[in-house]
Amino acid sequence: MMRWGRKVKQQREHLRHAEAALEHEVERERRVDAVVSRHEMSRRRNHFGESIEIAMGKRRHA
């Protein structure tokens, strides 16, 4: 009977660790998504700006 109790305790502890890891991964994914979306918006704005400059004949020299 003692071994069964120990096994249940180990399983609970393992589940706690797994839940914590999942929460950490979800938070990390949220931060990565935010960075990617900011990068994408910046790229779109930059591309749009370059298109206007090309149309106006004011190509930037980088």
FIMI-355574 format. One line per 4 residues: for each residue x, y, z of N, C-alpha, C. Coordinates in nm, 3 decimals. Layout:
FIMI-355574
X:Y:Z:X:Y:Z:X:Y:Z  ...
***
This chain:
FIMI-355574
0.082:-0.119:0.000:0.000:0.000:0.000:0.087:0.126:0.000  0.200:0.126:0.066:0.288:0.242:0.071:0.344:0.273:-0.068  0.372:0.170:-0.145:0.431:0.192:-0.278:0.330:0.263:-0.369  0.202:0.227:-0.355:0.099:0.289:-0.439:0.089:0.438:-0.407
0.095:0.472:-0.279:0.089:0.613:-0.237:0.207:0.692:-0.290  0.323:0.633:-0.290:0.443:0.700:-0.341:0.431:0.723:-0.492  0.377:0.624:-0.560:0.360:0.636:-0.705:0.263:0.750:-0.739  0.154:0.759:-0.664:0.057:0.866:-0.687:0.123:1.002:-0.662
0.201:1.012:-0.556:0.269:1.137:-0.524:0.366:1.175:-0.636  0.440:1.077:-0.687:0.534:1.103:-0.797:0.459:1.149:-0.922  0.345:1.085:-0.949:0.267:1.123:-1.067:0.214:1.266:-1.054  0.167:1.302:-0.934:0.120:1.438:-0.911:0.232:1.539:-0.931
0.349:1.508:-0.878:0.464:1.597:-0.890:0.503:1.611:-1.038  0.502:1.500:-1.110:0.534:1.503:-1.253:0.431:1.590:-1.328  0.305:1.576:-1.293:0.199:1.654:-1.356:0.218:1.804:-1.327  0.255:1.836:-1.204:0.281:1.975:-1.168:0.393:2.034:-1.253
0.501:1.956:-1.268:0.614:2.002:-1.350:0.572:2.019:-1.495  0.494:1.926:-1.546:0.449:1.933:-1.685:0.360:2.056:-1.707  0.272:2.084:-1.613:0.185:2.202:-1.624:0.267:2.331:-1.621  0.366:2.336:-1.534:0.451:2.455:-1.526:0.528:2.474:-1.657
0.579:2.364:-1.712:0.652:2.372:-1.838:0.560:2.418:-1.951  0.437:2.370:-1.950:0.340:2.410:-2.052:0.308:2.559:-2.041  0.287:2.608:-1.920:0.260:2.750:-1.900:0.378:2.834:-1.950  0.498:2.789:-1.919:0.619:2.859:-1.964:0.625:2.862:-2.117
0.596:2.750:-2.180:0.599:2.741:-2.325:0.493:2.830:-2.389  0.373:2.835:-2.330:0.266:2.920:-2.383:0.308:3.067:-2.375  0.367:3.108:-2.263:0.412:3.246:-2.246:0.523:3.279:-2.347  0.615:3.186:-2.365:0.724:3.207:-2.461:0.669:3.220:-2.602
0.573:3.135:-2.636:0.512:3.140:-2.769:0.440:3.273:-2.791  0.373:3.322:-2.687:0.303:3.450:-2.696:0.402:3.563:-2.723  0.515:3.561:-2.652:0.617:3.664:-2.673:0.676:3.656:-2.813  0.703:3.535:-2.861:0.759:3.516:-2.995:0.660:3.566:-3.100
0.532:3.534:-3.083:0.430:3.580:-3.177:0.425:3.733:-3.181  0.438:3.797:-3.066:0.435:3.943:-3.061:0.553:4.002:-3.137  0.671:3.943:-3.119:0.791:3.993:-3.188:0.776:3.971:-3.338  0.728:3.855:-3.378:0.712:3.824:-3.521:0.611:3.919:-3.584
0.501:3.948:-3.516:0.401:4.037:-3.573:0.457:4.179:-3.585  0.535:4.225:-3.484:0.597:4.358:-3.494:0.694:4.363:-3.611  0.772:4.257:-3.628:0.867:4.251:-3.739:0.794:4.255:-3.873  0.685:4.179:-3.882:0.607:4.175:-4.006:0.547:4.313:-4.036
0.494:4.381:-3.935:0.437:4.514:-3.956:0.546:4.611:-4.003  0.663:4.602:-3.941:0.774:4.688:-3.979:0.816:4.661:-4.123  0.821:4.535:-4.160:0.859:4.497:-4.296:0.758:4.551:-4.396  0.630:4.538:-4.362:0.525:4.590:-4.452:0.536:4.741:-4.468
0.555:4.811:-4.355:0.566:4.958:-4.362:0.686:4.997:-4.445  0.797:4.928:-4.423:0.920:4.960:-4.496:0.900:4.934:-4.646  0.837:4.825:-4.679:0.814:4.790:-4.819:0.723:4.895:-4.883  0.619:4.934:-4.810:0.526:5.035:-4.861:0.600:5.167:-4.883
0.683:5.205:-4.785:0.761:5.328:-4.798:0.855:5.324:-4.916  0.920:5.211:-4.937:1.010:5.197:-5.051:0.934:5.208:-5.182  0.812:5.151:-5.188:0.731:5.158:-5.309:0.697:5.302:-5.343  0.663:5.381:-5.240:0.632:5.523:-5.262:0.755:5.596:-5.312
0.870:5.570:-5.250:0.993:5.637:-5.291:1.030:5.603:-5.434  1.013:5.477:-5.473:1.043:5.437:-5.610:0.949:5.510:-5.706  0.820:5.516:-5.671:0.722:5.583:-5.756:0.753:5.731:-5.770  0.806:5.791:-5.663:0.838:5.934:-5.667:0.978:5.959:-5.721
1.051:5.854:-5.751:1.185:5.868:-5.803:1.287:5.907:-5.698  1.258:5.876:-5.573:1.349:5.912:-5.463:1.401:5.786:-5.395  1.457:5.698:-5.472:1.508:5.572:-5.416:1.616:5.602:-5.312  1.602:5.542:-5.196:1.701:5.563:-5.090:1.830:5.489:-5.123
1.940:5.547:-5.082:2.069:5.478:-5.098:2.109:5.424:-4.963  2.110:5.290:-4.952:2.138:5.230:-4.821:2.280:5.186:-4.815
***
